Structures are given as structure tokens and as C-alpha cells.
Amino acid sequence: MMQDILDLLPGYNCGECGAKQCRDFADALLGKKVLLTACPHLDSERFRANITEIEELLNRIGYNSDTEAALRRKETDAPLLDSGRASEPAGLQGLIDGLQADFTLSPLPGEPSCREDLYPFDRKIDVDTLKNAYIRYRPLGCPVTHFAKVIDVARGILTVHLIGPVHRITGQNTNFE
């Protein structure tokens, strides 16, 4: 049954559910230690159909609405899995979409915003011409489009300051490369 559940999980091993990898998450599901909804990727269009199949497998071992209710009560008391991470503050809300946020990023002291180093996979991009340009990109594995200003280019790697989708917040037009 472990392999059946594992085959239905996204397999990203991202840790967003609190487990180090999807195998640990599947084990926690089988041990009735975690809610299926702890995996944020299962609700994506690509994996949504797998939820019903996983629920059917879990029902065979007695994972039911009573199990979920008990886990939801525990959810407010402590982290669901022993991942070594402290509980995150509740109530973070996305600025644009109004959805509850999973985490927030803060800039380093003295920086105007968060900094990222990017290595573009598209070799047709002439990165040397992008210094001080505004770019729009989506990092591999991230469902959110990022907006940034290029502050440095070295050996094909762009260092950027995130600026957020300012044009959506302020209505100010910015030309993105």
C-alpha cells in the first residue's frame, strides 16, 4: 500500500508538507499522523484526481473523517511532523490574491528586497545586456511568476532584487524583458 500511495503523490520531495520527502509523507499518512491536505501540490490540476484514489487507499486502513478531525485538533497544538521546524505564524495573507500564504521572505539587512541568483536555461538569452533591466520569470518548480531588477551579471548568472508585481499593485507600467 505504501508504494501505491507513493505513486499517487507528486514526488517533488519539496518538504512543504513538513516531511523531508514524499516517502516520509506517505508513511505519516499510513500512520495516521498527518492530513492529506498537508501536501499543497495535490490540489493542483495535475494531481487533483489522485486525491480520491489516495483517500480510498487510506480508508482501507481506517483513515476516515474521525481521524481527520483528531488531526485537525492537533494541528493547532504542534507541527504535524517532526521536521525540526518551528510552527509558522498564522494569518499570513497574499497581497494580490488574498490567499493564505505559506511563508514570507524578508530582505537581508541593508537590501531593498530579497535577492536571487538566476541561471537562465535558455542559452539564446544574452544575459550581458540585462544589467539594470526588469525581468519577469518563473523559477523551476515554483508556481509563482517573479518580477525583478537585474543588479549584476557575472559568468552567465544574474543577480536580481525581487520587485514583485508592482505593476499589478500600483498600476505603474514597467517594461519587463
C-alpha positions in Angstrom: 0.0 0.0 0.0 2.9 2.3 0.7 4.1 2.1 -2.9 0.5 2.7 -4.2 0.2 5.9 -2.2 3.7 7.0 -3.1 2.9 6.5 -6.8 0.0 8.9 -6.5 1.9 11.6 -4.7 3.6 14.4 -6.7 7.1 13.1 -6.0 8.6 16.6 -5.7 10.2 15.9 -2.3 9.8 19.6 -1.6 9.2 19.4 2.2 6.2 21.8 2.1 4.1 19.2 3.9 6.6 19.1 6.8 8.1 15.8 5.7 11.6 15.6 4.2 10.4 13.7 1.2 7.2 12.2 -0.3 8.1 8.7 1.1 8.1 10.2 4.6 4.7 11.9 3.9 3.2 8.6 2.7 4.5 6.9 5.8 2.9 9.6 8.0 -0.4 9.2 6.1 -0.3 5.4 6.7 0.5 6.1 10.4 -2.5 8.5 10.6 -0.1 11.3 11.7 -0.8 13.9 9.0 -3.7 15.3 6.9 -3.7 14.5 3.2 -4.2 18.3 2.7 -0.8 18.9 4.1 0.6 18.3 0.6 -0.1 21.6 -1.3 0.7 20.1 -4.7 -2.2 17.5 -4.6 -4.7 20.4 -5.1 -3.0 21.4 -8.4 -4.8 20.4 -11.6 -2.2 17.9 -12.5 -2.6 15.8 -9.2 -6.2 16.6 -8.1 -7.6 13.4 -9.5 -5.2 11.4 -7.3 -6.8 12.7 -4.1 -9.8 10.4 -4.4 -7.6 7.4 -5.1 -5.4 8.1 -2.1 -8.4 8.6 0.1 -9.8 5.2 -1.0 -6.5 3.6 -0.1 -6.4 5.3 3.3 -10.0 4.3 4.0 -8.8 0.6 3.9 -6.7 1.2 6.9 -9.3 3.1 8.9 -8.2 6.7 8.0 -11.6 8.4 8.0 -13.3 11.6 9.0 -12.8 10.9 12.7 -9.0 10.5 12.0 -9.0 13.9 10.1 -11.0 15.6 12.9 -8.5 14.4 15.5 -5.6 15.5 13.3 -7.1 19.0 12.8 -7.4 19.4 16.6 -3.7 18.5 16.9 -2.8 20.9 14.1 -3.1 23.9 16.2 -1.1 22.5 19.1 2.1 21.4 17.3 3.7 20.8 13.9 2.2 17.7 12.2 5.5 16.0 11.5 8.8 16.1 13.5 10.7 18.0 10.8 12.7 20.2 13.2 10.9 23.3 12.1 9.0 25.6 14.5 5.4 26.3 13.8 4.9 29.2 11.4 2.9 32.2 12.4 -0.8 32.1 11.4 -2.6 34.7 9.4 -0.2 35.5 6.6 -2.2 36.6 3.6 -1.2 37.1 0.0 -1.2 40.7 -1.1 -2.6 40.2 -4.6 -4.7 37.1 -4.4 -5.8 37.3 -0.8 -5.0 33.6 -0.2 -3.3 32.4 3.0 0.5 32.5 2.5 2.7 29.5 3.4 5.7 31.7 4.2 7.2 35.2 3.7 10.6 36.3 2.6 12.5 39.3 4.0 15.4 41.1 2.6 18.9 40.9 4.1 19.8 44.0 6.3 20.5 47.0 4.1 18.9 45.4 1.0 15.9 46.9 -0.7 14.3 43.5 -1.3 15.0 39.8 -1.4 17.9 38.8 -3.7 18.1 35.8 -6.0 20.8 34.4 -8.3 19.5 33.1 -11.6 21.0 30.8 -14.2 18.8 31.0 -17.3 18.5 27.7 -19.1 17.7 29.4 -22.4 21.2 30.0 -23.9 19.7 32.3 -26.6 19.3 34.9 -23.9 22.1 37.5 -24.0 22.4 37.9 -20.2 25.2 40.5 -20.6 22.7 43.0 -21.9 20.3 42.6 -18.9 22.1 44.6 -16.2 19.6 47.1 -14.7 16.8 45.6 -16.8 13.5 44.5 -15.3 12.7 40.8 -15.9 9.7 38.5 -15.5 10.5 34.8 -14.9 9.2 31.7 -13.2 11.8 29.6 -11.3 11.8 25.9 -12.0 9.3 24.2 -9.6 7.7 27.4 -8.4 4.2 28.1 -9.5 4.5 31.9 -9.0 5.9 34.3 -11.6 8.6 36.5 -10.2 9.4 40.1 -11.2 12.9 41.5 -10.5 15.5 44.1 -11.4 18.9 42.7 -12.5 21.6 44.2 -10.3 24.6 42.2 -11.5 25.6 39.8 -14.3 28.7 37.6 -13.8 29.6 34.4 -15.8 26.1 34.0 -17.1 24.5 34.3 -13.7 22.0 37.1 -13.0 21.8 38.5 -9.5 18.4 40.2 -9.0 16.4 42.1 -6.4 12.8 41.0 -6.4 10.4 43.8 -7.0 7.1 41.9 -7.0 4.4 42.5 -9.5 4.4 46.3 -8.8 2.5 47.0 -12.0 -0.4 44.9 -10.6 -0.4 46.7 -7.3 0.3 50.3 -8.3 -0.9 50.2 -11.9 2.6 51.6 -12.8 3.8 50.3 -16.2 7.2 48.7 -16.2 8.8 47.2 -19.3 9.9 43.7 -18.5 12.5 41.8 -20.6 
